[in-house]
């Protein structure tokens, strides 16, 4: 059974076979980020959190590009010296403000998120895909930490994520210059996971494989990986033991074992 939902006429979510396909759907503007797109992405992510039937997310952009970044018109007030329309300092969504939530909401999901990038992901578009667990990019895709071009710094939670992906001196160079990197270089420096000629097709194939695995083990695995880069060794080791204890002997784990022994695809309820 499939389900389709739209959010602020900017984001489409199609659910089928335990996979949520999140599509930035503003192709005439290269999926540029405006307030409606911000709201659509946040609401889509929060809605997915409520769905127990979803096991993996595939995120992509409709048309030629994943996202060209912030809509140019959003800068018109800044060009006049009026500053940002609202104060960014208050934490409006837990740890984050609204622009940060647009990317951070995908980190909050307890299921894997795969981003498929064709054309490019610039500025805010790049920061959104940083919220994904896995990023598949076309070899000729263009990625950029582009905020310096507008006299700004990365501010959509990228600064919390990038240091775990990119070497410090490389991150400094990309942040200070705002230069474009290809899909191939993005993988080499850590911005992307893998190059694929057809990123969306590859993401779909990966999503189907993940969806076929134990949903309980996948969710526990994501929680473990999230703390593995931030918690101390004792906390990580304890969390590892707690997760394994919660899985052993439970229905999903028993079904995974039986499917292996009987050489058949598992069927997880």
ABEGO torsion letter per residue (X at the ends): XBBBBBBGGABBBBBBGGBBBBBBBBAAAGGBBBAAAAAAAAAAAAAAAABAABABBBBBBBEABABAEBBAAAAAAAAAGAEBABBAABBABEABBAAAAAAAAAAABABBBBBBBBGEBBEAAAAAAAABABBBBBAABBBBBAAAAAGBBBAAGAAAAAAAABBAAAAAAAAAAGBBBBAAAAAAAGABABBBABAAAAAAAAAAAAAABBAAAAAAAAAAAAAAAABBAAAAAAAAAAAAAAABGBAAAAAAAAAAAAGBBBBBX
